[in-house]
Amino acid sequence: MIELTIESIRVSLMNYQRVVILREKQSDRYLCIWIGPAEADAIAVQLQEVAVARPLTHDLLRTVIDQLGAQVSHILVNDLANDTFYAKIVLDVNGSSMDVDARPSDAIALAVRAKVPIFADESVLERAGVLLDKDGETVERLERMKVDPEEIEKMSAFKDFIEGLDLDDFDKRSKGGG
C-alpha cells in the first residue's frame, strides 16, 4: 500500500467531467480517477471547509459509522479492471478490521471527512499511475511495464488528459503559493 494525498479536483475541458488527482506522498507519481459531479462537490466542500446547511450523504455515512461505534481507519484504492477503479473503506470495529467495498469517489469523500489516509495498491499505481519528470512532462513507462497492448489502448484517454493538464499550479500549491 502506498499513501496518496489529494492534489486537486479538476474539470476536463474536453468533456466537462471531473477528475480527482491523487499524488503519491513520496514521489511525483499521480493517479487520476474520473468521478461524478456530486462526489467532486462533496470532496471539494470538505477540503475547502465550506459549511453546508444540512449534512451531505458522506457526512451522514460518517455519522452512522461513528454512532455504531466504528471508526474509519483508511481507504484503499485496491483494483483497476475494465477502466474502473475499485476501493475499500477499512473500518475498525471493536478492534477488528472490516473492509467495505466502495466507489473510490465515495471512499475519498469519506476519508476527507474522517481525516484518514488514502492508500492505493502498488499494482494499481503500476498500471494507472503517471510519473512526471522535473519539467512536469509524463514519463513513458510502457516499455518497462508488462501490460497488455489492449489495456494500454484503453488507458490512452487518461494519458491524453494528463498530458493536457497545466501542472504549473501543482508546483505552486506544493510550495505554498496557490
VENBEL-V955393 format. One record per residue. N is the residue number from 1. RES is the residue in one small letter. D_LAST is the distance of its C-alpha to the last C-alpha in whole Angstrom. Layout:
n=N res=RES d_last=D_LAST
n=N res=RES d_last=D_LAST
This chain:
n=1 res=m d_last=29
n=2 res=i d_last=26
n=3 res=e d_last=23
n=4 res=l d_last=19
n=5 res=t d_last=16
n=6 res=i d_last=14
n=7 res=e d_last=12
n=8 res=s d_last=11
n=9 res=i d_last=14
n=10 res=r d_last=15
n=11 res=v d_last=18
n=12 res=s d_last=20
n=13 res=l d_last=21
n=14 res=m d_last=24
n=15 res=n d_last=25
n=16 res=y d_last=23
n=17 res=q d_last=23
n=18 res=r d_last=20
n=19 res=v d_last=19
n=20 res=v d_last=17
n=21 res=i d_last=16
n=22 res=l d_last=17
n=23 res=r d_last=16
n=24 res=e d_last=19
n=25 res=k d_last=18
n=26 res=q d_last=21
n=27 res=s d_last=20
n=28 res=d d_last=18
n=29 res=r d_last=20
n=30 res=y d_last=19
n=31 res=l d_last=21
n=32 res=c d_last=20
n=33 res=i d_last=22
n=34 res=w d_last=23
n=35 res=i d_last=23
n=36 res=g d_last=25
n=37 res=p d_last=23
n=38 res=a d_last=24
n=39 res=e d_last=23
n=40 res=a d_last=19
n=41 res=d d_last=20
n=42 res=a d_last=21
n=43 res=i d_last=18
n=44 res=a d_last=15
n=45 res=v d_last=17
n=46 res=q d_last=18
n=47 res=l d_last=14
n=48 res=q d_last=13
n=49 res=e d_last=16
n=50 res=v d_last=18
n=51 res=a d_last=22
n=52 res=v d_last=24
n=53 res=a d_last=28
n=54 res=r d_last=29
n=55 res=p d_last=28
n=56 res=l d_last=27
n=57 res=t d_last=29
n=58 res=h d_last=27
n=59 res=d d_last=27
n=60 res=l d_last=31
n=61 res=l d_last=31
n=62 res=r d_last=30
n=63 res=t d_last=32
n=64 res=v d_last=35
n=65 res=i d_last=34
n=66 res=d d_last=34
n=67 res=q d_last=37
n=68 res=l d_last=39
n=69 res=g d_last=38
n=70 res=a d_last=36
n=71 res=q d_last=32
n=72 res=v d_last=30
n=73 res=s d_last=30
n=74 res=h d_last=27
n=75 res=i d_last=27
n=76 res=l d_last=28
n=77 res=v d_last=27
n=78 res=n d_last=31
n=79 res=d d_last=32
n=80 res=l d_last=32
n=81 res=a d_last=35
n=82 res=n d_last=35
n=83 res=d d_last=32
n=84 res=t d_last=31
n=85 res=f d_last=29
n=86 res=y d_last=31
n=87 res=a d_last=30
n=88 res=k d_last=31
n=89 res=i d_last=30
n=90 res=v d_last=32
n=91 res=l d_last=34
n=92 res=d d_last=35
n=93 res=v d_last=39
n=94 res=n d_last=41
n=95 res=g d_last=40
n=96 res=s d_last=40
n=97 res=s d_last=38
n=98 res=m d_last=38
n=99 res=d d_last=36
n=100 res=v d_last=35
n=101 res=d d_last=34
n=102 res=a d_last=31
n=103 res=r d_last=29
n=104 res=p d_last=26
n=105 res=s d_last=24
n=106 res=d d_last=26
n=107 res=a d_last=26
n=108 res=i d_last=22
n=109 res=a d_last=22
n=110 res=l d_last=25
n=111 res=a d_last=23
n=112 res=v d_last=20
n=113 res=r d_last=22
n=114 res=a d_last=24
n=115 res=k d_last=22
n=116 res=v d_last=23
n=117 res=p d_last=23
n=118 res=i d_last=22
n=119 res=f d_last=25
n=120 res=a d_last=26
n=121 res=d d_last=29
n=122 res=e d_last=29
n=123 res=s d_last=32
n=124 res=v d_last=29
n=125 res=l d_last=26
n=126 res=e d_last=29
n=127 res=r d_last=30
n=128 res=a d_last=27
n=129 res=g d_last=24
n=130 res=v d_last=22
n=131 res=l d_last=22
n=132 res=l d_last=20
n=133 res=d d_last=21
n=134 res=k d_last=19
n=135 res=d d_last=19
n=136 res=g d_last=17
n=137 res=e d_last=20
n=138 res=t d_last=22
n=139 res=v d_last=25
n=140 res=e d_last=28
n=141 res=r d_last=30
n=142 res=l d_last=32
n=143 res=e d_last=35
n=144 res=r d_last=35
n=145 res=m d_last=34
n=146 res=k d_last=38
n=147 res=v d_last=36
n=148 res=d d_last=39
n=149 res=p d_last=38
n=150 res=e d_last=38
n=151 res=e d_last=35
n=152 res=i d_last=34
n=153 res=e d_last=34
n=154 res=k d_last=33
n=155 res=m d_last=30
n=156 res=s d_last=29
n=157 res=a d_last=28
n=158 res=f d_last=25
n=159 res=k d_last=25
n=160 res=d d_last=25
n=161 res=f d_last=22
n=162 res=i d_last=20
n=163 res=e d_last=21
n=164 res=g d_last=20
n=165 res=l d_last=16
n=166 res=d d_last=14
n=167 res=l d_last=12
n=168 res=d d_last=10
n=169 res=d d_last=7
n=170 res=f d_last=8
n=171 res=d d_last=9
n=172 res=k d_last=5
n=173 res=r d_last=4
n=174 res=s d_last=8
n=175 res=k d_last=8
n=176 res=g d_last=6
n=177 res=g d_last=4
n=178 res=g d_last=0
